[in-house]
Amino acid sequence: MASIVLLLWCRDRPGIVAAVASWVTSIGGNIIDAQQHTDGHDAMFFQRVEFEVPPDRAVDDVHRSFGALAQELQLSYRFGVRPYRPRAVVLVSKPLHCAMDLLSRAYLGNLSLEMQALISNHPDARNLAEMFAVDFVHLPVDDSDDGRATQEDALAQTLESLQPDLVILARYMLVLPPAIVRRWNHQMINIHHSFLPAFAGANPYRQAHDRGVKVVGATSHYVSERLDEGPIISQEVVPVSHRDDVESLARHGRDLETIVLARAVRAHIDHRVLVFGNRTIVFD
């Protein structure tokens, strides 16, 4: 049976949980999962409620009904449905391990994604796309300003024609123009090959090796106009030592990147991520 997910946030005060639970009951719904978080510093309340409704209850009616309560209680909110299988586009450059992992998970049903296309600025990914019967779009770019602008325009047009619900940057090494980022706000997830905010930019494992770090990590976040500073969804680290050279650090990093990106995408699909400011509340 399909379920409805309600994500809400507001100033913290007594009675919100009871009011929401009473509303679900009033529409004939049954709560199957509920989680909440109170941020004492900002005096904010966050909640995720997943519930089922009778088959004859239209989802639009549910939305309208809650809108009245939200206005009364001054709540911000959004709805989702489960199961949810978003149309997804994957952007990738030369490193293919994250794209390979996403495509295989989608193929096996481990991630609920309808893969629309694999887009790359390099031809290397064509065989990978063909392996999983996914459309491949090659958008090469040269180093000139005109070349970058032409490629960015082509990317924007491709995304607009495909209308994906989710854009995943699986080690896409080009900076996206602000217009594309704004268009797909909170619908675009990136994997960064370090534990942000440390070692942003190029050659993070060389930077990490030179600093003698004792852990390496990976970070998945929503893309923002400020490079590598979007709201973080998932992070992970693994211990390393002086015995690890640059390639060993990179190998650890690649393993983490696939896990962290898949975890972030799954949280997004399950409507478990609530963005507040430049941070997230990720419900279990």
C-alpha positions as CSV (number, residue, x, y, z in Angstrom):
1,M,0.0,0.0,0.0
2,A,1.2,3.5,-0.8
3,S,1.9,5.8,2.1
4,I,2.1,9.6,2.4
5,V,5.1,11.4,4.0
6,L,4.7,14.7,5.7
7,L,7.7,16.8,6.5
8,L,7.1,19.9,8.6
9,W,9.0,22.6,10.5
10,C,8.0,25.5,12.7
11,R,8.9,27.4,15.8
12,D,8.9,25.0,18.7
13,R,5.9,25.1,21.0
14,P,3.6,22.6,22.8
15,G,0.8,20.8,21.1
16,I,2.2,20.3,17.5
17,V,2.7,16.5,17.8
18,A,-0.8,16.1,19.2
19,A,-2.4,18.3,16.6
20,V,-0.7,16.5,13.7
21,A,-1.6,13.1,15.1
22,S,-5.3,14.2,15.6
23,W,-5.4,15.4,12.0
24,V,-4.2,12.1,10.6
25,T,-6.9,10.3,12.6
26,S,-9.5,12.8,11.4
27,I,-8.9,11.9,7.8
28,G,-9.0,8.2,8.5
29,G,-5.2,7.8,8.4
30,N,-2.9,5.4,10.2
31,I,0.5,6.6,11.3
32,I,3.2,4.0,10.5
33,D,6.3,6.0,11.4
34,A,6.9,9.3,13.2
35,Q,10.1,11.0,14.1
36,Q,10.8,14.5,15.5
37,H,13.6,16.7,16.4
38,T,13.7,19.9,18.5
39,D,16.6,22.3,18.0
40,G,17.0,24.2,21.2
41,H,19.5,26.6,19.8
42,D,17.1,27.9,17.1
43,A,13.9,27.0,19.0
44,M,12.8,25.0,15.9
45,F,10.7,21.9,15.7
46,F,11.1,19.3,12.8
47,Q,8.9,16.3,12.2
48,R,8.5,13.5,9.7
49,V,5.3,11.6,9.7
50,E,4.5,8.7,7.4
51,F,0.9,7.5,7.3
52,E,-1.5,5.5,5.2
53,V,-5.0,6.7,4.2
54,P,-8.1,4.8,2.9
55,P,-7.9,3.9,-0.8
56,D,-10.8,6.2,-1.5
57,R,-9.1,9.2,0.0
58,A,-7.6,11.4,-2.8
59,V,-4.1,12.7,-2.1
60,D,-5.1,16.2,-3.2
61,D,-7.8,16.2,-0.6
62,V,-5.2,15.2,2.0
63,H,-3.0,18.1,1.0
64,R,-5.9,20.6,1.1
65,S,-7.0,19.4,4.5
66,F,-3.6,19.8,6.0
67,G,-3.1,23.2,4.4
68,A,-5.9,24.6,6.7
69,L,-4.2,23.1,9.8
70,A,-0.8,24.4,8.7
71,Q,-2.1,27.9,8.3
72,E,-3.7,27.7,11.8
73,L,-0.5,26.5,13.4
74,Q,1.9,28.5,11.2
75,L,3.7,25.4,9.9
76,S,5.9,25.1,6.9
77,Y,5.6,21.7,5.2
78,R,5.9,19.5,2.2
79,F,4.4,16.1,1.2
80,G,5.9,13.1,-0.5
81,V,4.6,9.7,-1.4
82,R,6.1,6.2,-1.0
83,P,7.1,4.2,-2.9
84,Y,8.7,6.9,-5.0
85,R,10.7,6.2,-8.1
86,P,12.1,9.5,-9.3
87,R,13.4,10.1,-12.9
88,A,17.1,10.5,-12.5
89,V,20.0,11.8,-14.6
90,V,23.6,11.0,-13.7
91,L,26.4,13.4,-14.5
92,V,29.9,12.0,-14.6
93,S,33.4,12.8,-15.8
94,K,36.3,10.3,-16.0
95,P,36.0,8.5,-12.6
96,L,33.2,6.0,-13.2
97,H,33.0,4.1,-9.9
98,C,30.1,6.1,-8.4
99,A,28.1,6.1,-11.7
100,M,28.7,2.3,-12.0
101,D,27.5,1.8,-8.4
102,L,24.3,3.9,-8.9
103,L,23.4,2.2,-12.2
104,S,23.9,-1.3,-10.8
105,R,21.9,-0.5,-7.7
106,A,19.0,0.9,-9.8
107,Y,19.2,-2.1,-12.1
108,L,19.0,-4.5,-9.2
109,G,16.3,-2.6,-7.5
110,N,18.5,-1.6,-4.5
111,L,17.8,2.1,-5.3
112,S,14.4,3.1,-6.6
113,L,15.5,5.2,-9.6
114,E,14.2,5.5,-13.2
115,M,17.5,6.1,-15.0
116,Q,16.9,8.5,-17.8
117,A,20.4,9.3,-19.0
118,L,24.1,9.2,-18.2
119,I,25.6,12.6,-19.2
120,S,29.4,13.1,-19.4
121,N,31.9,15.5,-20.7
122,H,34.1,12.5,-21.7
123,P,33.3,9.6,-24.0
124,D,34.6,7.0,-21.5
125,A,31.2,6.5,-19.9
126,R,29.5,5.4,-23.1
127,N,30.2,1.7,-22.5
128,L,28.9,1.9,-19.0
129,A,25.6,3.5,-20.2
130,E,25.2,0.8,-22.9
131,M,25.9,-1.9,-20.3
132,F,22.8,-0.9,-18.4
133,A,20.7,0.2,-21.5
134,V,20.7,3.8,-20.4
135,D,20.8,6.7,-22.9
136,F,24.3,8.3,-23.1
137,V,24.7,12.0,-23.8
138,H,28.2,13.2,-24.6
139,L,28.7,16.9,-24.0
140,P,32.4,17.6,-24.6
141,V,34.0,20.9,-23.5
142,D,37.1,22.8,-24.4
143,D,39.0,25.1,-22.2
144,S,37.9,28.3,-23.9
145,D,35.2,30.6,-22.4
146,D,33.1,30.0,-25.5
147,G,33.5,26.3,-25.2
148,R,32.4,26.2,-21.6
149,A,29.4,28.4,-22.3
150,T,28.4,26.2,-25.2
151,Q,28.6,23.0,-23.1
152,E,26.7,24.6,-20.2
153,D,23.9,25.7,-22.5
154,A,23.7,22.2,-24.0
155,L,23.6,20.7,-20.5
156,A,20.8,23.1,-19.5
157,Q,18.8,22.2,-22.6
158,T,19.3,18.5,-22.1
159,L,18.1,18.7,-18.5
160,E,15.1,20.7,-19.5
161,S,14.1,18.3,-22.2
162,L,14.5,15.3,-19.9
163,Q,12.8,17.0,-16.9
164,P,14.4,14.7,-14.2
165,D,13.2,14.7,-10.7
166,L,16.7,14.2,-9.5
167,V,20.2,15.1,-10.9
168,I,23.1,13.1,-9.4
169,L,26.7,14.3,-9.8
170,A,28.6,11.1,-9.6
171,R,32.1,12.6,-9.7
172,Y,31.2,15.3,-12.3
173,M,34.3,17.5,-12.3
174,L,32.9,20.6,-13.9
175,V,31.5,23.6,-11.9
176,L,27.8,24.1,-12.8
177,P,26.6,27.5,-13.7
178,P,24.3,29.2,-11.1
179,A,21.2,29.1,-13.4
180,I,21.3,25.2,-13.5
181,V,21.9,25.0,-9.8
182,R,18.9,27.3,-9.1
183,R,16.7,25.4,-11.5
184,W,17.3,22.1,-9.7
185,N,17.5,23.4,-6.2
186,H,17.5,20.6,-3.7
187,Q,17.0,18.2,-6.6
188,M,20.7,17.9,-7.3
189,I,23.0,15.7,-5.2
190,N,26.8,15.7,-5.4
191,I,29.5,13.4,-4.0
192,H,32.7,15.1,-2.8
193,H,35.8,13.2,-2.5
194,S,36.8,14.4,1.0
195,F,35.2,15.0,4.4
196,L,34.0,18.5,3.9
197,P,34.9,21.2,4.8
198,A,38.5,20.0,4.7
199,F,40.4,19.6,1.5
200,A,37.9,21.1,-0.9
201,G,39.0,21.6,-4.5
202,A,41.5,19.6,-6.6
203,N,43.7,16.7,-5.4
204,P,42.2,16.2,-2.0
205,Y,44.1,12.9,-1.4
206,R,47.4,14.6,-2.1
207,Q,46.4,17.4,0.3
208,A,45.4,14.8,2.9
209,H,48.6,12.8,2.4
210,D,50.7,16.0,2.8
211,R,48.9,16.8,6.0
212,G,49.3,13.3,7.4
213,V,45.6,12.8,8.1
214,K,44.4,9.9,10.2
215,V,41.1,9.5,8.5
216,V,39.8,10.0,5.0
217,G,36.2,10.6,4.2
218,A,33.5,11.4,1.7
219,T,30.6,13.9,1.7
220,S,27.3,13.9,-0.2
221,H,25.4,17.2,-0.3
222,Y,22.8,19.1,-2.2
223,V,24.5,21.4,-4.8
224,S,24.5,25.1,-4.1
225,E,25.8,28.1,-5.9
226,R,28.8,28.2,-3.6
227,L,31.2,25.3,-4.6
228,D,31.1,22.3,-2.2
229,E,29.1,24.3,0.4
230,G,25.6,22.9,-0.1
231,P,23.5,21.3,2.7
232,I,25.2,18.0,3.8
233,I,23.1,14.8,3.6
234,S,25.6,12.1,4.4
235,Q,29.3,11.7,5.4
236,E,31.5,8.8,6.3
237,V,35.2,8.4,7.3
238,V,37.6,5.5,7.5
239,P,40.8,5.4,9.6
240,V,44.2,5.5,7.8
241,S,47.8,5.8,8.8
242,H,51.2,6.9,7.7
243,R,51.5,3.6,5.8
244,D,48.9,4.7,3.3
245,D,50.3,6.4,0.2
246,V,48.2,8.7,-2.1
247,E,46.8,5.8,-4.1
248,S,45.9,3.9,-1.0
249,L,44.1,7.0,0.4
250,A,42.3,7.4,-3.0
251,R,41.2,3.7,-2.9
252,H,39.7,4.1,0.5
253,G,38.0,7.3,-0.7
254,R,36.5,5.6,-3.7
255,D,35.0,2.9,-1.6
256,L,33.5,5.5,0.7
257,E,32.2,7.7,-2.1
258,T,30.0,4.9,-3.5
259,I,28.5,4.1,-0.1
260,V,27.9,7.7,0.9
261,L,26.4,8.8,-2.4
262,A,24.0,5.8,-2.4
263,R,23.0,6.6,1.2
264,A,22.3,10.2,0.4
265,V,20.2,9.3,-2.7
266,R,18.2,6.8,-0.8
267,A,17.5,9.3,2.0
268,H,16.3,11.8,-0.6
269,I,14.1,9.2,-2.3
270,D,12.5,8.2,1.0
271,H,11.7,11.8,1.9
272,R,13.9,11.7,4.9
273,V,15.9,14.9,4.3
274,L,14.6,18.2,5.5
275,V,16.7,21.3,4.5
276,F,16.8,24.1,7.0
277,G,19.0,27.0,6.1
278,N,22.3,25.5,4.9
279,R,22.0,22.3,6.9
280,T,19.8,19.2,6.9
281,I,17.8,17.1,9.3
282,V,18.1,13.6,8.1
283,F,15.6,11.3,9.8
284,D,16.4,7.7,10.4
